Amino acid sequence: MKELVFFMSKQKVAPKQSIPLPPLGMFVKEALLKILNFGLTQIKKQKMFFNYYSYLTDKNNTLL
């Protein structure tokens, strides 16, 4: 029980220390979204290139 009380008292102190955390969290979130977006656009570009390439080539992969 003492550990729980100690933990709870620590939790009450935490908000003062965690004020700088939200911007960091937002920054990390933004970075992850940018990386994800970049990855998705790269995949789309590769697909487009592949479609274009397969359009230019026949089934034996020789350029038309």
PyMOL commands that set and color helices and strands:
alter all, ss='L'
color gray80, all
select helices_A, chain A and resi 2-17+21-56
alter helices_A, ss='H'
color red, helices_A
deselect
rebuild
show_as cartoon
